[in-house]
């Protein structure tokens, strides 16, 4: 079910990031664990808990369980959230482990800048975009 703003219930939201009342959350593909009414052997972790039919979600900023002001799993599943669809480019760059590095002795040969985006295989100048393969001696200064 979608409302005019594109929101869906948390239960219908696909796994991934979502927005709720200014909070960035993340719905997992897993289900919430609840206390079992009797010992249950369906949980590999603890027989006192069982997997519920309710979605499991977390606040991205804190890592805490997302409840959206509710106290029951059923109420949380009915909250209207806005799914966030990430482009493949964003997902790819997030997987690359990119970090910004600034330091002395790491001057770009093209623009003489000193800020670098360092990935797994190359370093890219933050100023002009010049990319250096990390196997080259120039890039070794940036990486090492």
N, C-alpha and C positions, 0 to 999 in steps of 0.2 A: 504494500500500500504506500503510495507516494502522495504528499500534499503539494499545493501549488508552489512551494519554495524548494521542492526537490527532496524534502526530508522523508525518511523512512523510519519505521520502528527499529530499535536496536536489534530485535530478533530478526528482522528482514535485511539488516545492513550486511553487506558482504564483509568478510574479514579484511582488516586494514584500518587506516586512519579515518576518523570522523570528527565533526564539530558538534558540540552541544553547549549552548549558552556561553560561548566564548572559550570553552575548554576543549583542548585538543586531546582526543582519546584514541585508543586503539582496540579494536575488537579482534580477538583471536579466533581461530577456527575450532578451538576447544570449547567445552562446556564447563560451567561452574561446578565446583565440588560442594556438596551439601552434607550435613550430618545425616547419617543413615538412621532410620527408625529402628533397625535391628542390624546386627553384624552382616556386612555385605562383602562378598569375596570378588566383586567386580572391580574393586580398586586395588591396583598393584601396590599402592603406597600404604594404605591404612584401611582395615576393614570397617572402621567407624564412619568412613565417608563414602559417598557414592556420587557418580556423575549425574548431574541433573539435566533437564532438557533446556535449561536457560543459558543464554550466551555469557561468555566470560569477556570482560573488557577492563582496560586499565587507563589511567591518566598518563599521558606521555611525559609531562613535565616532572612528575613525582614518582612514577612507577607504582603508585597506590592503586588499589582496586577502584574502578569507576562505578559510582552509585547514582550520580545525578540527582542527589537530594532525596532518593528513595531509600527504603530500608528492606524491601522484599525483592527477591529475584523476579517475580512476576511483574511488579511495577517497573523495575529497571528495563525489562525486555520491551515494555510498551512505550518507553521514552522515544520522542521523535528526534533523530539525529540526522546530520547532513554528511553523507559519505564523501570522502575526498578521494578523487581518482588521480593518481600520480602518473605522469607520462613515463614512457620507457626510458627516456634520457635521464630523468630525475632518479629513477631506480638504479640505472646503470652507474651514475656518478656516486650514489650513496654506497654502492658495493665496492667502489674503487678505493676507499680508504683515503680520500684526498685530505691533505692538511696544508695549512699555510705556514711557510717558514720564512723568517727574516733573519738575516745574520750578516756579519762582516765577512768579506771575502767571497760573497756569492753574487757578484755583479753580472747582470745579463749582458752578453756580448752585443746585443742589438740596441737596447735602449738604456743600458747602464742602470736599470732598476735593481732592487735588492729583495723583492718579494716573490716568492715562488709557491706554486701549487704542486705539491709532491705526490705523485701517484705510485703505483707499483712498478711501472716500467719507464716512466718519463717524468721530467720536471718541466713545468710550464711557467714562464714569466708572468707574474700577476699584472705587469704593466702593459706589455705589448703582445703577449701570447706566444712568444718564441718557445718552442718545445725542444728539449734536449733529452736524448736517450740516456738513461742512467748508466749505461755501459761506457759512455764517453768520459774522458778525463775532466772536461768542463763540468759535466753534471755530477761527477764524483764530489766536487767541491760543494755543490748544493746539497746533495744527499748525505754526505759523510761529514 
